[in-house]
Structures are given as structure tokens and as C-alpha cells.
Amino acid sequence: MNKTAMTRPVKYWEIIADSLSKAGWSWGCVEAIDSNGRTIFVADAHRDDGKRFIVRADEKLTAFLELQRAICIYLLKLSAQSTEG
């Protein structure tokens, strides 16, 4: 069997999680059942500076996309503030 055939396909949420880790974020994700019996995913990311983001979604990929989006918006605002003053 060649090496390509043995490689497991990477899921999109894993790519986002890897990017978060490389950028210095610690992250986690749990699957839970809400009060209506629906499966939800709660993902969070935090850094040593105390900044933390927590998101909830119906799908794991959506949770990681929302987490990535929240962090990007925060970093853009932070960058804009640092260039203003």
C-alpha cells in the first residue's frame, strides 16, 4: 500500500483547529444535547492574555468557523486600534 492510500482525509474543522494552535490559541470542543434534545457543539479558544471566545452551533464545522470568525474580528479591531493611536 502506498503512503497516499494510508493517509487519512483531514476534516475542515481540524485545519481551523491547527491554525488556531499555531497562532497561540488553546482550543476545545464538546458535543452536547440541549434542553430540546438537539445535538449542539460548543467550541472555545483562549490565550495566555486572558482573551477567550466561546461559540455554539448545530454542527462541529460551523462551530469552528464561528470561532475563527470571532477571533478574526477581534484581531482586526485590535489592529485598527493600534494603528489609530
PDB file of N, CA, C and O in Angstrom:
ATOM      1  N   MET A   1       0.852  -1.175   0.000  1.00  0.00           N
ATOM      2  CA  MET A   1       0.000   0.000   0.000  1.00  0.00           C
ATOM      3  C   MET A   1       0.901   1.243   0.000  1.00  0.00           C
ATOM      4  O   MET A   1       1.837   1.337   0.794  1.00  0.00           O
ATOM      5  N   ASN A   2       0.615   2.178  -0.882  1.00  0.00           N
ATOM      6  CA  ASN A   2       1.448   3.385  -0.921  1.00  0.00           C
ATOM      7  C   ASN A   2       1.047   4.360   0.190  1.00  0.00           C
ATOM      8  O   ASN A   2      -0.008   4.223   0.810  1.00  0.00           O
ATOM      9  N   LYS A   3       1.905   5.333   0.420  1.00  0.00           N
ATOM     10  CA  LYS A   3       1.700   6.284   1.519  1.00  0.00           C
ATOM     11  C   LYS A   3       0.426   7.108   1.338  1.00  0.00           C
ATOM     12  O   LYS A   3      -0.250   7.417   2.319  1.00  0.00           O
ATOM     13  N   THR A   4       0.093   7.463   0.112  1.00  0.00           N
ATOM     14  CA  THR A   4      -1.107   8.259  -0.159  1.00  0.00           C
ATOM     15  C   THR A   4      -2.361   7.506   0.245  1.00  0.00           C
ATOM     16  O   THR A   4      -3.291   8.105   0.786  1.00  0.00           O
ATOM     17  N   ALA A   5      -2.405   6.226  -0.004  1.00  0.00           N
ATOM     18  CA  ALA A   5      -3.580   5.421   0.324  1.00  0.00           C
ATOM     19  C   ALA A   5      -3.759   5.287   1.829  1.00  0.00           C
ATOM     20  O   ALA A   5      -4.878   5.066   2.293  1.00  0.00           O
ATOM     21  N   MET A   6      -2.688   5.415   2.602  1.00  0.00           N
ATOM     22  CA  MET A   6      -2.769   5.262   4.056  1.00  0.00           C
ATOM     23  C   MET A   6      -3.096   6.576   4.755  1.00  0.00           C
ATOM     24  O   MET A   6      -3.424   6.563   5.942  1.00  0.00           O
ATOM     25  N   THR A   7      -3.018   7.694   4.072  1.00  0.00           N
ATOM     26  CA  THR A   7      -3.273   8.995   4.676  1.00  0.00           C
ATOM     27  C   THR A   7      -4.764   9.181   4.921  1.00  0.00           C
ATOM     28  O   THR A   7      -5.588   8.976   4.031  1.00  0.00           O
ATOM     29  N   ARG A   8      -5.086   9.571   6.133  1.00  0.00           N
ATOM     30  CA  ARG A   8      -6.491   9.804   6.481  1.00  0.00           C
ATOM     31  C   ARG A   8      -6.885  11.187   5.994  1.00  0.00           C
ATOM     32  O   ARG A   8      -6.107  12.131   6.132  1.00  0.00           O
ATOM     33  N   PRO A   9      -8.077  11.326   5.426  1.00  0.00           N
ATOM     34  CA  PRO A   9      -8.501  12.657   4.979  1.00  0.00           C
ATOM     35  C   PRO A   9      -8.633  13.609   6.170  1.00  0.00           C
ATOM     36  O   PRO A   9      -9.128  13.229   7.231  1.00  0.00           O
ATOM     37  N   VAL A  10      -8.185  14.843   5.978  1.00  0.00           N
ATOM     38  CA  VAL A  10      -8.269  15.851   7.030  1.00  0.00           C
ATOM     39  C   VAL A  10      -9.629  16.526   6.945  1.00  0.00           C
ATOM     40  O   VAL A  10     -10.097  16.871   5.860  1.00  0.00           O
ATOM     41  N   LYS A  11     -10.251  16.706   8.088  1.00  0.00           N
ATOM     42  CA  LYS A  11     -11.538  17.395   8.128  1.00  0.00           C
ATOM     43  C   LYS A  11     -11.287  18.894   8.221  1.00  0.00           C
ATOM     44  O   LYS A  11     -10.285  19.327   8.791  1.00  0.00           O
ATOM     45  N   TYR A  12     -12.187  19.676   7.666  1.00  0.00           N
ATOM     46  CA  TYR A  12     -12.005  21.127   7.643  1.00  0.00           C
ATOM     47  C   TYR A  12     -11.861  21.723   9.033  1.00  0.00           C
ATOM     48  O   TYR A  12     -11.060  22.638   9.225  1.00  0.00           O
ATOM     49  N   TRP A  13     -12.622  21.224  10.017  1.00  0.00           N
ATOM     50  CA  TRP A  13     -12.517  21.769  11.367  1.00  0.00           C
ATOM     51  C   TRP A  13     -11.126  21.522  11.936  1.00  0.00           C
ATOM     52  O   TRP A  13     -10.634  22.318  12.736  1.00  0.00           O
ATOM     53  N   GLU A  14     -10.482  20.420  11.528  1.00  0.00           N
ATOM     54  CA  GLU A  14      -9.128  20.137  12.005  1.00  0.00           C
ATOM     55  C   GLU A  14      -8.119  21.141  11.455  1.00  0.00           C
ATOM     56  O   GLU A  14      -7.153  21.489  12.135  1.00  0.00           O
ATOM     57  N   ILE A  15      -8.336  21.601  10.244  1.00  0.00           N
ATOM     58  CA  ILE A  15      -7.462  22.617   9.642  1.00  0.00           C
ATOM     59  C   ILE A  15      -7.572  23.919  10.434  1.00  0.00           C
ATOM     60  O   ILE A  15      -6.564  24.561  10.727  1.00  0.00           O
ATOM     61  N   ILE A  16      -8.810  24.306  10.779  1.00  0.00           N
ATOM     62  CA  ILE A  16      -9.026  25.521  11.569  1.00  0.00           C
ATOM     63  C   ILE A  16      -8.390  25.363  12.950  1.00  0.00           C
ATOM     64  O   ILE A  16      -7.718  26.273  13.433  1.00  0.00           O
ATOM     65  N   ALA A  17      -8.602  24.211  13.583  1.00  0.00           N
ATOM     66  CA  ALA A  17      -8.033  23.964  14.911  1.00  0.00           C
ATOM     67  C   ALA A  17      -6.512  24.022  14.872  1.00  0.00           C
ATOM     68  O   ALA A  17      -5.890  24.571  15.781  1.00  0.00           O
ATOM     69  N   ASP A  18      -5.918  23.470  13.844  1.00  0.00           N
ATOM     70  CA  ASP A  18      -4.460  23.504  13.703  1.00  0.00           C
ATOM     71  C   ASP A  18      -3.967  24.939  13.550  1.00  0.00           C
ATOM     72  O   ASP A  18      -2.954  25.319  14.137  1.00  0.00           O
ATOM     73  N   SER A  19      -4.683  25.729  12.764  1.00  0.00           N
ATOM     74  CA  SER A  19      -4.319  27.142  12.582  1.00  0.00           C
ATOM     75  C   SER A  19      -4.414  27.910  13.897  1.00  0.00           C
ATOM     76  O   SER A  19      -3.560  28.744  14.195  1.00  0.00           O
ATOM     77  N   LEU A  20      -5.448  27.630  14.681  1.00  0.00           N
ATOM     78  CA  LEU A  20      -5.595  28.282  15.984  1.00  0.00           C
ATOM     79  C   LEU A  20      -4.420  27.933  16.897  1.00  0.00           C
ATOM     80  O   LEU A  20      -3.859  28.803  17.564  1.00  0.00           O
ATOM     81  N   SER A  21      -4.060  26.664  16.918  1.00  0.00           N
ATOM     82  CA  SER A  21      -2.938  26.223  17.752  1.00  0.00           C
ATOM     83  C   SER A  21      -1.645  26.903  17.329  1.00  0.00           C
ATOM     84  O   SER A  21      -0.879  27.367  18.174  1.00  0.00           O
ATOM     85  N   LYS A  22      -1.400  26.964  16.032  1.00  0.00           N
ATOM     86  CA  LYS A  22      -0.184  27.589  15.525  1.00  0.00           C
ATOM     87  C   LYS A  22      -0.142  29.085  15.848  1.00  0.00           C
ATOM     88  O   LYS A  22       0.939  29.664  15.957  1.00  0.00           O
ATOM     89  N   ALA A  23      -1.307  29.708  16.000  1.00  0.00           N
ATOM     90  CA  ALA A  23      -1.378  31.137  16.308  1.00  0.00           C
ATOM     91  C   ALA A  23      -1.351  31.400  17.820  1.00  0.00           C
ATOM     92  O   ALA A  23      -1.501  32.543  18.253  1.00  0.00           O
ATOM     93  N   GLY A  24      -1.160  30.348  18.617  1.00  0.00           N
ATOM     94  CA  GLY A  24      -1.037  30.535  20.059  1.00  0.00           C
ATOM     95  C   GLY A  24      -2.319  30.388  20.860  1.00  0.00           C
ATOM     96  O   GLY A  24      -2.344  30.715  22.046  1.00  0.00           O
ATOM     97  N   TRP A  25      -3.381  29.904  20.234  1.00  0.00           N
ATOM     98  CA  TRP A  25      -4.652  29.710  20.925  1.00  0.00           C
ATOM     99  C   TRP A  25      -4.762  28.273  21.423  1.00  0.00           C
ATOM    100  O   TRP A  25      -4.386  27.338  20.717  1.00  0.00           O
ATOM    101  N   SER A  26      -5.275  28.099  22.634  1.00  0.00           N
ATOM    102  CA  SER A  26      -5.671  26.783  23.127  1.00  0.00           C
ATOM    103  C   SER A  26      -7.153  26.658  22.831  1.00  0.00           C
ATOM    104  O   SER A  26      -7.899  27.623  22.994  1.00  0.00           O
ATOM    105  N   TRP A  27      -7.585  25.501  22.404  1.00  0.00           N
ATOM    106  CA  TRP A  27      -8.982  25.361  21.998  1.00  0.00           C
ATOM    107  C   TRP A  27      -9.559  24.039  22.492  1.00  0.00           C
ATOM    108  O   TRP A  27      -8.832  23.118  22.865  1.00  0.00           O
ATOM    109  N   GLY A  28     -10.872  23.974  22.484  1.00  0.00           N
ATOM    110  CA  GLY A  28     -11.566  22.748  22.841  1.00  0.00           C
ATOM    111  C   GLY A  28     -12.945  22.741  22.202  1.00  0.00           C
ATOM    112  O   GLY A  28     -13.459  23.783  21.793  1.00  0.00           O
ATOM    113  N   CYS A  29     -13.533  21.565  22.121  1.00  0.00           N
ATOM    114  CA  CYS A  29     -14.869  21.440  21.547  1.00  0.00           C
ATOM    115  C   CYS A  29     -15.574  20.266  22.214  1.00  0.00           C
ATOM    116  O   CYS A  29     -14.992  19.195  22.386  1.00  0.00           O
ATOM    117  N   VAL A  30     -16.829  20.477  22.588  1.00  0.00           N
ATOM    118  CA  VAL A  30     -17.637  19.401  23.164  1.00  0.00           C
ATOM    119  C   VAL A  30     -18.939  19.279  22.396  1.00  0.00           C
ATOM    120  O   VAL A  30     -19.464  20.253  21.856  1.00  0.00           O
ATOM    121  N   GLU A  31     -19.439  18.069  22.364  1.00  0.00           N
ATOM    122  CA  GLU A  31     -20.744  17.796  21.776  1.00  0.00           C
ATOM    123  C   GLU A  31     -21.701  17.571  22.938  1.00  0.00           C
ATOM    124  O   GLU A  31     -21.387  16.825  23.865  1.00  0.00           O
ATOM    125  N   ALA A  32     -22.859  18.208  22.895  1.00  0.00           N
ATOM    126  CA  ALA A  32     -23.818  18.100  23.993  1.00  0.00           C
ATOM    127  C   ALA A  32     -25.231  18.037  23.437  1.00  0.00           C
ATOM    128  O   ALA A  32     -25.456  18.261  22.248  1.00  0.00           O
ATOM    129  N   ILE A  33     -26.162  17.734  24.295  1.00  0.00           N
ATOM    130  CA  ILE A  33     -27.583  17.719  23.947  1.00  0.00           C
ATOM    131  C   ILE A  33     -28.231  18.889  24.673  1.00  0.00           C
ATOM    132  O   ILE A  33     -28.106  19.015  25.891  1.00  0.00           O
ATOM    133  N   ASP A  34     -28.937  19.763  23.913  1.00  0.00           N
ATOM    134  CA  ASP A  34     -29.585  20.907  24.562  1.00  0.00           C
ATOM    135  C   ASP A  34     -30.906  20.488  25.195  1.00  0.00           C
ATOM    136  O   ASP A  34     -31.283  19.318  25.137  1.00  0.00           O
ATOM    137  N   SER A  35     -31.600  21.435  25.792  1.00  0.00           N
ATOM    138  CA  SER A  35     -32.839  21.136  26.517  1.00  0.00           C
ATOM    139  C   SER A  35     -33.968  20.645  25.610  1.00  0.00           C
ATOM    140  O   SER A  35     -34.956  20.084  26.082  1.00  0.00           O
ATOM    141  N   ASN A  36     -33.809  20.863  24.301  1.00  0.00           N
ATOM    142  CA  ASN A  36     -34.811  20.380  23.341  1.00  0.00           C
ATOM    143  C   ASN A  36     -34.415  19.052  22.712  1.00  0.00           C
ATOM    144  O   ASN A  36     -35.099  18.564  21.812  1.00  0.00           O
ATOM    145  N   GLY A  37     -33.316  18.463  23.176  1.00  0.00           N
ATOM    146  CA  GLY A  37     -32.884  17.172  22.671  1.00  0.00           C
ATOM    147  C   GLY A  37     -32.047  17.237  21.403  1.00  0.00           C
ATOM    148  O   GLY A  37     -31.765  16.207  20.791  1.00  0.00           O
ATOM    149  N   ARG A  38     -31.647  18.443  21.005  1.00  0.00           N
ATOM    150  CA  ARG A  38     -30.836  18.593  19.793  1.00  0.00           C
ATOM    151  C   ARG A  38     -29.351  18.519  20.150  1.00  0.00           C
ATOM    152  O   ARG A  38     -28.927  18.946  21.224  1.00  0.00           O
ATOM    153  N   THR A  39     -28.582  17.969  19.225  1.00  0.00           N
ATOM    154  CA  THR A  39     -27.131  17.934  19.396  1.00  0.00           C
ATOM    155  C   THR A  39     -26.563  19.304  19.065  1.00  0.00           C
ATOM    156  O   THR A  39     -26.880  19.886  18.027  1.00  0.00           O
ATOM    157  N   ILE A  40     -25.725  19.811  19.954  1.00  0.00           N
ATOM    158  CA  ILE A  40     -25.045  21.082  19.714  1.00  0.00           C
ATOM    159  C   ILE A  40     -23.553  20.886  19.948  1.00  0.00           C
ATOM    160  O   ILE A  40     -23.133  19.963  20.647  1.00  0.00           O
ATOM    161  N   PHE A  41     -22.778  21.755  19.362  1.00  0.00           N
ATOM    162  CA  PHE A  41     -21.334  21.754  19.552  1.00  0.00           C
ATOM    163  C   PHE A  41     -20.936  23.085  20.165  1.00  0.00           C
ATOM    164  O   PHE A  41     -21.339  24.146  19.689  1.00  0.00           O
ATOM    165  N   VAL A  42     -20.147  23.021  21.218  1.00  0.00           N
ATOM    166  CA  VAL A  42     -19.642  24.223  21.870  1.00  0.00           C
ATOM    167  C   VAL A  42     -18.128  24.202  21.711  1.00  0.00           C
ATOM    168  O   VAL A  42     -17.457  23.272  22.158  1.00  0.00           O
ATOM    169  N   ALA A  43     -17.602  25.236  21.071  1.00  0.00           N
ATOM    170  CA  ALA A  43     -16.160  25.343  20.858  1.00  0.00           C
ATOM    171  C   ALA A  43     -15.664  26.595  21.562  1.00  0.00           C
ATOM    172  O   ALA A  43     -16.356  27.611  21.621  1.00  0.00           O
ATOM    173  N   ASP A  44     -14.450  26.503  22.095  1.00  0.00           N
ATOM    174  CA  ASP A  44     -13.871  27.680  22.739  1.00  0.00           C
ATOM    175  C   ASP A  44     -12.386  27.754  22.407  1.00  0.00           C
ATOM    176  O   ASP A  44     -11.745  26.756  22.077  1.00  0.00           O
ATOM    177  N   ALA A  45     -11.866  28.971  22.507  1.00  0.00           N
ATOM    178  CA  ALA A  45     -10.443  29.207  22.313  1.00  0.00           C
ATOM    179  C   ALA A  45     -10.020  30.292  23.288  1.00  0.00           C
ATOM    180  O   ALA A  45     -10.764  31.240  23.541  1.00  0.00           O
ATOM    181  N   HIS A  46      -8.818  30.146  23.834  1.00  0.00           N
ATOM    182  CA  HIS A  46      -8.300  31.166  24.748  1.00  0.00           C
ATOM    183  C   HIS A  46      -6.788  31.254  24.627  1.00  0.00           C
ATOM    184  O   HIS A  46      -6.124  30.340  24.139  1.00  0.00           O
ATOM    185  N   ARG A  47      -6.268  32.381  25.089  1.00  0.00           N
ATOM    186  CA  ARG A  47      -4.822  32.621  25.084  1.00  0.00           C
ATOM    187  C   ARG A  47      -4.366  32.960  26.487  1.00  0.00           C
ATOM    188  O   ARG A  47      -5.176  33.159  27.392  1.00  0.00           O
ATOM    189  N   ASP A  48      -3.050  33.022  26.654  1.00  0.00           N
ATOM    190  CA  ASP A  48      -2.480  33.343  27.960  1.00  0.00           C
ATOM    191  C   ASP A  48      -2.820  34.754  28.414  1.00  0.00           C
ATOM    192  O   ASP A  48      -2.755  35.045  29.609  1.00  0.00           O
ATOM    193  N   ASP A  49      -3.183  35.642  27.486  1.00  0.00           N
ATOM    194  CA  ASP A  49      -3.510  37.024  27.860  1.00  0.00           C
ATOM    195  C   ASP A  49      -4.912  37.147  28.452  1.00  0.00           C
ATOM    196  O   ASP A  49      -5.348  38.250  28.783  1.00  0.00           O
ATOM    197  N   GLY A  50      -5.621  36.025  28.589  1.00  0.00           N
ATOM    198  CA  GLY A  50      -6.944  36.024  29.198  1.00  0.00           C
ATOM    199  C   GLY A  50      -8.101  36.174  28.220  1.00  0.00           C
ATOM    200  O   GLY A  50      -9.259  36.061  28.622  1.00  0.00           O
ATOM    201  N   LYS A  51      -7.818  36.423  26.962  1.00  0.00           N
ATOM    202  CA  LYS A  51      -8.890  36.569  25.970  1.00  0.00           C
ATOM    203  C   LYS A  51      -9.469  35.199  25.666  1.00  0.00           C
ATOM    204  O   LYS A  51      -8.733  34.239  25.440  1.00  0.00           O
ATOM    205  N   ARG A  52     -10.810  35.114  25.663  1.00  0.00           N
ATOM    206  CA  ARG A  52     -11.487  33.830  25.447  1.00  0.00           C
ATOM    207  C   ARG A  52     -12.702  34.037  24.560  1.00  0.00           C
ATOM    208  O   ARG A  52     -13.400  35.046  24.663  1.00  0.00           O
ATOM    209  N   PHE A  53     -12.942  33.077  23.694  1.00  0.00           N
ATOM    210  CA  PHE A  53     -14.112  33.076  22.828  1.00  0.00           C
ATOM    211  C   PHE A  53     -14.828  31.748  22.989  1.00  0.00           C
ATOM    212  O   PHE A  53     -14.193  30.695  23.037  1.00  0.00           O
ATOM    213  N   ILE A  54     -16.147  31.799  23.074  1.00  0.00           N
ATOM    214  CA  ILE A  54     -16.972  30.594  23.180  1.00  0.00           C
ATOM    215  C   ILE A  54     -18.107  30.724  22.182  1.00  0.00           C
ATOM    216  O   ILE A  54     -18.790  31.748  22.142  1.00  0.00           O
ATOM    217  N   VAL A  55     -18.313  29.688  21.374  1.00  0.00           N
ATOM    218  CA  VAL A  55     -19.392  29.705  20.384  1.00  0.00           C
ATOM    219  C   VAL A  55     -20.182  28.393  20.463  1.00  0.00           C
ATOM    220  O   VAL A  55     -19.689  27.378  20.953  1.00  0.00           O
ATOM    221  N   ARG A  56     -21.399  28.448  19.973  1.00  0.00           N
ATOM    222  CA  ARG A  56     -22.282  27.278  19.941  1.00  0.00           C
ATOM    223  C   ARG A  56     -22.850  27.162  18.546  1.00  0.00           C
ATOM    224  O   ARG A  56     -23.196  28.168  17.928  1.00  0.00           O
ATOM    225  N   ALA A  57     -22.952  25.925  18.035  1.00  0.00           N
ATOM    226  CA  ALA A  57     -23.505  25.716  16.695  1.00  0.00           C
ATOM    227  C   ALA A  57     -24.109  24.316  16.604  1.00  0.00           C
ATOM    228  O   ALA A  57     -23.887  23.464  17.465  1.00  0.00           O
ATOM    229  N   ASP A  58     -24.869  24.107  15.548  1.00  0.00           N
ATOM    230  CA  ASP A  58     -25.520  22.812  15.322  1.00  0.00           C
ATOM    231  C   ASP A  58     -24.578  21.777  14.712  1.00  0.00           C
ATOM    232  O   ASP A  58     -24.860  20.580  14.766  1.00  0.00           O
ATOM    233  N   GLU A  59     -23.472  22.219  14.137  1.00  0.00           N
ATOM    234  CA  GLU A  59     -22.506  21.314  13.519  1.00  0.00           C
ATOM    235  C   GLU A  59     -21.100  21.680  13.980  1.00  0.00           C
ATOM    236  O   GLU A  59     -20.824  22.840  14.283  1.00  0.00           O
ATOM    237  N   LYS A  60     -20.230  20.707  14.031  1.00  0.00           N
ATOM    238  CA  LYS A  60     -18.859  20.936  14.505  1.00  0.00           C
ATOM    239  C   LYS A  60     -18.109  21.920  13.611  1.00  0.00           C
ATOM    240  O   LYS A  60     -17.452  22.833  14.111  1.00  0.00           O
ATOM    241  N   LEU A  61     -18.203  21.743  12.302  1.00  0.00           N
ATOM    242  CA  LEU A  61     -17.516  22.654  11.387  1.00  0.00           C
ATOM    243  C   LEU A  61     -18.030  24.077  11.573  1.00  0.00           C
ATOM    244  O   LEU A  61     -17.238  25.019  11.602  1.00  0.00           O
ATOM    245  N   THR A  62     -19.329  24.244  11.698  1.00  0.00           N
ATOM    246  CA  THR A  62     -19.907  25.569  11.893  1.00  0.00           C
ATOM    247  C   THR A  62     -19.391  26.207  13.174  1.00  0.00           C
ATOM    248  O   THR A  62     -19.125  27.409  13.205  1.00  0.00           O
ATOM    249  N   ALA A  63     -19.246  25.417  14.227  1.00  0.00           N
ATOM    250  CA  ALA A  63     -18.718  25.945  15.490  1.00  0.00           C
ATOM    251  C   ALA A  63     -17.294  26.466  15.285  1.00  0.00           C
ATOM    252  O   ALA A  63     -16.957  27.547  15.769  1.00  0.00           O
ATOM    253  N   PHE A  64     -16.468  25.717  14.582  1.00  0.00           N
ATOM    254  CA  PHE A  64     -15.092  26.164  14.358  1.00  0.00           C
ATOM    255  C   PHE A  64     -15.027  27.358  13.413  1.00  0.00           C
ATOM    256  O   PHE A  64     -14.178  28.233  13.585  1.00  0.00           O
ATOM    257  N   LEU A  65     -15.901  27.407  12.428  1.00  0.00           N
ATOM    258  CA  LEU A  65     -15.940  28.572  11.544  1.00  0.00           C
ATOM    259  C   LEU A  65     -16.345  29.827  12.319  1.00  0.00           C
ATOM    260  O   LEU A  65     -15.771  30.896  12.112  1.00  0.00           O
ATOM    261  N   GLU A  66     -17.321  29.700  13.200  1.00  0.00           N
ATOM    262  CA  GLU A  66     -17.758  30.827  14.028  1.00  0.00           C
ATOM    263  C   GLU A  66     -16.649  31.264  14.994  1.00  0.00           C
ATOM    264  O   GLU A  66     -16.456  32.455  15.237  1.00  0.00           O
ATOM    265  N   LEU A  67     -15.932  30.289  15.534  1.00  0.00           N
ATOM    266  CA  LEU A  67     -14.823  30.596  16.426  1.00  0.00           C
ATOM    267  C   LEU A  67     -13.728  31.354  15.682  1.00  0.00           C
ATOM    268  O   LEU A  67     -13.206  32.356  16.171  1.00  0.00           O
ATOM    269  N   GLN A  68     -13.395  30.866  14.507  1.00  0.00           N
ATOM    270  CA  GLN A  68     -12.387  31.526  13.677  1.00  0.00           C
ATOM    271  C   GLN A  68     -12.830  32.944  13.316  1.00  0.00           C
ATOM    272  O   GLN A  68     -12.030  33.879  13.347  1.00  0.00           O
ATOM    273  N   ARG A  69     -14.086  33.095  12.979  1.00  0.00           N
ATOM    274  CA  ARG A  69     -14.634  34.407  12.614  1.00  0.00           C
ATOM    275  C   ARG A  69     -14.547  35.382  13.785  1.00  0.00           C
ATOM    276  O   ARG A  69     -14.120  36.523  13.614  1.00  0.00           O
ATOM    277  N   ALA A  70     -14.952  34.935  14.972  1.00  0.00           N
ATOM    278  CA  ALA A  70     -14.916  35.802  16.156  1.00  0.00           C
ATOM    279  C   ALA A  70     -13.491  36.261  16.466  1.00  0.00           C
ATOM    280  O   ALA A  70     -13.266  37.423  16.803  1.00  0.00           O
ATOM    281  N   ILE A  71     -12.547  35.352  16.351  1.00  0.00           N
ATOM    282  CA  ILE A  71     -11.150  35.701  16.621  1.00  0.00           C
ATOM    283  C   ILE A  71     -10.631  36.669  15.569  1.00  0.00           C
ATOM    284  O   ILE A  71      -9.935  37.628  15.903  1.00  0.00           O
ATOM    285  N   CYS A  72     -10.957  36.434  14.311  1.00  0.00           N
ATOM    286  CA  CYS A  72     -10.513  37.334  13.237  1.00  0.00           C
ATOM    287  C   CYS A  72     -11.058  38.746  13.433  1.00  0.00           C
ATOM    288  O   CYS A  72     -10.326  39.720  13.259  1.00  0.00           O
ATOM    289  N   ILE A  73     -12.326  38.864  13.791  1.00  0.00           N
ATOM    290  CA  ILE A  73     -12.926  40.180  14.031  1.00  0.00           C
ATOM    291  C   ILE A  73     -12.224  40.870  15.194  1.00  0.00           C
ATOM    292  O   ILE A  73     -11.913  42.058  15.114  1.00  0.00           O
ATOM    293  N   TYR A  74     -11.975  40.141  16.264  1.00  0.00           N
ATOM    294  CA  TYR A  74     -11.266  40.692  17.420  1.00  0.00           C
ATOM    295  C   TYR A  74      -9.876  41.194  17.016  1.00  0.00           C
ATOM    296  O   TYR A  74      -9.485  42.303  17.382  1.00  0.00           O
ATOM    297  N   LEU A  75      -9.135  40.383  16.265  1.00  0.00           N
ATOM    298  CA  LEU A  75      -7.779  40.765  15.862  1.00  0.00           C
ATOM    299  C   LEU A  75      -7.786  41.953  14.908  1.00  0.00           C
ATOM    300  O   LEU A  75      -6.893  42.798  14.972  1.00  0.00           O
ATOM    301  N   LEU A  76      -8.774  42.030  14.028  1.00  0.00           N
ATOM    302  CA  LEU A  76      -8.883  43.181  13.128  1.00  0.00           C
ATOM    303  C   LEU A  76      -9.153  44.470  13.905  1.00  0.00           C
ATOM    304  O   LEU A  76      -8.559  45.511  13.626  1.00  0.00           O
ATOM    305  N   LYS A  77     -10.055  44.386  14.882  1.00  0.00           N
ATOM    306  CA  LYS A  77     -10.355  45.563  15.716  1.00  0.00           C
ATOM    307  C   LYS A  77      -9.124  45.962  16.524  1.00  0.00           C
ATOM    308  O   LYS A  77      -8.828  47.150  16.659  1.00  0.00           O
ATOM    309  N   LEU A  78      -8.413  44.988  17.056  1.00  0.00           N
ATOM    310  CA  LEU A  78      -7.207  45.250  17.821  1.00  0.00           C
ATOM    311  C   LEU A  78      -6.151  45.921  16.946  1.00  0.00           C
ATOM    312  O   LEU A  78      -5.478  46.856  17.380  1.00  0.00           O
ATOM    313  N   SER A  79      -6.011  45.443  15.725  1.00  0.00           N
ATOM    314  CA  SER A  79      -5.052  46.014  14.778  1.00  0.00           C
ATOM    315  C   SER A  79      -5.435  47.439  14.410  1.00  0.00           C
ATOM    316  O   SER A  79      -4.570  48.310  14.325  1.00  0.00           O
ATOM    317  N   ALA A  80      -6.720  47.684  14.192  1.00  0.00           N
ATOM    318  CA  ALA A  80      -7.184  49.023  13.844  1.00  0.00           C
ATOM    319  C   ALA A  80      -6.936  50.007  14.987  1.00  0.00           C
ATOM    320  O   ALA A  80      -6.562  51.157  14.755  1.00  0.00           O
ATOM    321  N   GLN A  81      -7.148  49.549  16.221  1.00  0.00           N
ATOM    322  CA  GLN A  81      -6.908  50.416  17.381  1.00  0.00           C
ATOM    323  C   GLN A  81      -5.433  50.760  17.526  1.00  0.00           C
ATOM    324  O   GLN A  81      -5.086  51.882  17.894  1.00  0.00           O
ATOM    325  N   SER A  82      -4.576  49.809  17.240  1.00  0.00           N
ATOM    326  CA  SER A  82      -3.145  50.060  17.417  1.00  0.00           C
ATOM    327  C   SER A  82      -2.592  50.991  16.337  1.00  0.00           C
ATOM    328  O   SER A  82      -1.585  51.662  16.564  1.00  0.00           O
ATOM    329  N   THR A  83      -3.234  51.042  15.167  1.00  0.00           N
ATOM    330  CA  THR A  83      -2.775  51.957  14.117  1.00  0.00           C
ATOM    331  C   THR A  83      -3.343  53.365  14.308  1.00  0.00           C
ATOM    332  O   THR A  83      -2.798  54.327  13.766  1.00  0.00           O
ATOM    333  N   GLU A  84      -4.438  53.498  15.079  1.00  0.00           N
ATOM    334  CA  GLU A  84      -5.033  54.801  15.330  1.00  0.00           C
ATOM    335  C   GLU A  84      -4.226  55.614  16.343  1.00  0.00           C
ATOM    336  O   GLU A  84      -4.108  56.833  16.220  1.00  0.00           O
ATOM    337  N   GLY A  85      -3.685  54.942  17.324  1.00  0.00           N
ATOM    338  CA  GLY A  85      -3.059  55.706  18.404  1.00  0.00           C
ATOM    339  C   GLY A  85      -1.667  55.350  18.574  1.00  0.00           C
ATOM    340  O   GLY A  85      -0.991  55.900  19.443  1.00  0.00           O
TER     341      GLY A  85
END
